[in-house]
Amino acid sequence: MTRALFLAEVRRLARGPIPWGAAALCLGLRLAATWELLPDMSVEPVGTSGALLLLAAAMMLSAHLATSRDVRGGMGGTLAALPGRAVRRTVAALGASVTVGTALASVVMAAYLLARQAMGPVAGAFDPFEAIGGVLAVPFAAAFGVLLGRWAPGRSRCPWPCS
């Protein structure tokens, strides 16, 4: 994997509307669901971890699309100019999707917890491992999306008659 290819994949994923839309939706829906309740830091990271599964699904989709870009029909001409072989592009997409997914999940978790901290008197003891566990679901889902992008790249490997 070259540094330039990794940075190009990071820029492509960071500019994409799917991860940013999912991150905004996670934060917005979680704040809307708990707006009228007083914060309890013993359960807030757990609930936010559940909401981050939406971002995990979005990153899985984005990573799958980034990985399977070179095997989809009609894209061969634009990808012929890319440096390296498919293995390098896959590793670059893996690193970029894990990096972007972890950064977005961390931002959503931190923004939500800081917003809830400012909403009033806080009950419960904060467990940082709950928050870290919720954030780590996103890069694992992104890595699974890369795996699916290479394992099931297109219709050419369909085990049954595909129309």
C-alpha positions in Angstrom: 0.0 0.0 0.0 1.3 3.4 -0.9 0.8 6.5 1.2 -0.7 8.4 -1.7 -3.3 5.6 -2.4 -4.2 5.4 1.3 -4.7 9.2 1.5 -6.7 9.2 -1.7 -9.1 6.6 -0.2 -9.3 8.5 3.0 -10.2 11.7 1.1 -12.8 9.8 -1.0 -14.4 8.2 2.1 -14.3 11.4 4.2 -16.0 13.4 1.4 -18.7 10.8 0.9 -22.3 11.5 1.9 -23.1 8.1 3.3 -20.8 8.2 6.4 -21.5 11.8 7.2 -25.2 11.3 6.8 -25.2 8.3 9.0 -23.1 10.1 11.7 -25.5 13.0 11.7 -28.5 10.7 11.8 -26.9 8.7 14.8 -26.3 11.9 16.8 -29.6 13.5 15.9 -31.8 10.5 16.6 -30.0 9.7 19.9 -30.4 13.3 21.1 -34.0 13.4 20.0 -34.7 10.1 21.9 -33.2 11.4 25.1 -33.9 15.1 25.0 -36.4 15.2 27.8 -34.6 12.8 30.1 -31.9 13.7 32.6 -28.5 12.2 31.8 -27.4 9.0 33.4 -23.8 8.3 32.4 -24.1 4.6 33.4 -26.4 4.0 30.5 -25.7 6.8 28.0 -22.7 5.0 26.3 -24.6 1.8 25.9 -27.5 3.5 24.2 -25.2 5.5 22.0 -23.3 2.3 21.1 -26.6 0.9 19.8 -27.2 4.0 17.8 -23.7 3.7 16.3 -24.7 0.5 14.6 -26.3 2.7 12.0 -22.9 4.3 11.3 -21.4 0.8 11.3 -23.8 -0.3 8.6 -23.1 2.9 6.6 -19.3 2.3 6.9 -19.8 -1.3 5.9 -21.6 -0.2 2.8 -19.0 2.5 2.0 -16.1 0.2 2.5 -17.8 -2.4 0.3 -18.3 0.1 -2.4 -14.7 1.4 -2.2 -13.3 -2.1 -2.4 -15.5 -3.4 -5.2 -15.0 -0.3 -7.3 -12.5 -2.0 -9.6 -14.7 -5.0 -10.4 -18.0 -3.3 -11.1 -19.0 -2.9 -14.7 -18.2 0.2 -16.6 -15.5 1.4 -14.2 -12.5 -0.4 -15.8 -11.3 2.7 -17.7 -11.1 5.0 -14.7 -9.3 2.4 -12.5 -6.7 1.4 -15.1 -4.7 4.5 -14.1 -4.5 3.6 -10.4 -1.2 2.5 -9.1 -0.6 -1.0 -7.9 -2.5 -4.2 -8.0 -5.8 -5.0 -6.5 -4.2 -6.2 -3.3 -2.7 -2.8 -2.7 -6.0 -1.0 -3.5 -7.8 -3.4 -1.1 -5.4 -2.8 1.7 -5.6 1.0 1.1 -9.4 0.8 1.2 -9.3 -1.3 4.4 -7.0 1.2 6.2 -9.0 4.2 5.0 -12.4 2.8 5.9 -11.2 1.7 9.4 -9.5 5.1 9.9 -12.5 7.2 8.8 -15.0 4.9 10.6 -13.1 5.1 13.9 -12.8 8.9 13.6 -16.5 9.4 12.8 -17.6 7.1 15.6 -15.4 8.8 18.1 -16.7 12.2 17.1 -20.3 11.1 17.4 -19.7 9.4 20.8 -17.8 12.3 22.2 -20.3 14.9 20.9 -23.2 13.0 22.3 -21.7 12.4 25.7 -20.6 16.1 26.0 -24.0 17.3 25.0 -25.6 15.0 27.6 -23.1 16.2 30.2 -24.2 19.8 29.6 -27.9 19.0 29.9 -28.3 19.0 33.6 -27.3 17.1 36.7 -25.6 13.9 35.8 -26.3 10.6 37.5 -24.4 7.3 37.4 -20.7 6.5 36.9 -19.2 6.8 33.4 -17.6 3.6 32.2 -15.2 4.4 29.4 -15.0 0.8 28.2 -18.7 0.9 27.2 -18.0 3.9 25.0 -14.9 2.3 23.5 -16.8 -0.8 22.7 -19.4 1.1 20.9 -16.9 3.0 18.9 -15.0 -0.2 17.9 -18.1 -1.7 16.3 -17.7 0.7 13.4 -14.2 -0.2 12.2 -15.0 -3.9 12.6 -18.0 -3.4 10.4 -15.9 -1.4 7.9 -13.4 -4.2 7.7 -16.2 -6.7 7.2 -17.4 -4.5 4.3 -13.9 -4.7 2.7 -14.0 -8.5 3.1 -17.4 -8.6 1.4 -16.2 -6.4 -1.4 -13.4 -8.9 -2.2 -15.3 -12.1 -1.4 -18.5 -11.2 -3.3 -17.3 -8.7 -5.9 -20.0 -9.0 -8.5 -22.4 -11.1 -10.4 -19.7 -13.2 -12.0 -19.5 -15.4 -8.9 -23.2 -15.9 -8.5 -23.7 -19.6 -7.5 -27.2 -19.7 -9.0 -28.5 -18.4 -12.3 -28.5 -14.7 -12.1 -30.5 -12.6 -14.5 
